[in-house]
Amino acid sequence: MVAALALALSVSATEAAAWASEPTPPTDPNGPSAGVEAEVDVGGVGAGVSVGNGGGEFASTRGGVTVGGNQVFLGDWETGDFSQWGVCQSKLVNGGCGGVGRGNANMTITDAPDVRQGQHAARFTVKPGDVPNFGGGERSEVQSSAPGALVHEGDERWYEWSVQYPQDMPDVKGRFFIILQWHSAEGSPPLAIDLSKGTVDIGGDGVRSAPRRTIGPIRRGEWVDYVLHVKFSQNKDAGFVEAWENGRQTVQRTNRATMVDGENYLKQGIYRSTSSSGTVNLTMDGLRVTAP
């Protein structure tokens, strides 16, 4: 637990256990057995791009960054509900997102003009005490193990997404605060976007030896566009990360292990320490995953 323990951030044993806690994921109705739709066309980033369409690389909407040419997963909320994601987890729900609809007190769909792209975005809300019935930290997240969101050894992916940090966002330094994670079967995530040092970092305490890299500051009151390029591997010499903030590369290609077992599934939202203070609302939009 590099950020929470080795960096002397004074996290208690209880918080450390919560950081590592992850329930057995509920069955994802959009998971591998569900198959892949032949065409994705929901009016958002990359709308109308076929899954596995080939044809080389294309420019991201986030500052013209070149990403993969095959769109493999879209979680951009342009359906106007949570149906693109398989599982919703918060104090109020732990199961399929189909029953969540347009949301609840912990996660809700927002409409234009309060979005970054298209017509819809998702707002995740966590307040003190918002711990799900399975324990761990305070949480409001969505999860997918659908083809394209689920990755295996050797997979290469580009992730594009946007975040609006609230103007009144409390200080999160010294307490784990995850907004995007690639999770293994158990333990802490081997790869995560983590705010626990007061910056937006590529971390993941499931790989203790992995170097931590800062994408940028927490830009309160602003929409921020991110692109993350990852090679997934348990081998620290084969795996790598690199990242862009608002179209500018801020993390050069860095070799590190990005997995600890055979596969990672994808989660987005808020997962934070129970010692955190204040209510946080993060609005997220336009998540798209592409492959070579």
Secondary structure, DSSP 8 states (H G I E B T S, - for coil): -IIIIIT-----HHHHHHHH--------TTSGGG---SB--SSSTTTT-BBT--SS-EE-TTTT-EE-SEEEEEE--TTSSSTTSSEEEESS-EEEGGGTTTB-SSEEEEETTSSSSSSEEEEEEE-TT---TT-SSEEEEEEE-SBTTBEETT-EEEEEEEEE--TT----TTS-EEEEEEE-SSSS-SEEEE-TTSEEEEE-TTSTTS--EEEEE--TTSEEEEEEEEE--SSTTT-EEEEEETTEEEEEEEE----SSSEEEEEEEEEE-TT--S-EEEEEEEEEEEE-
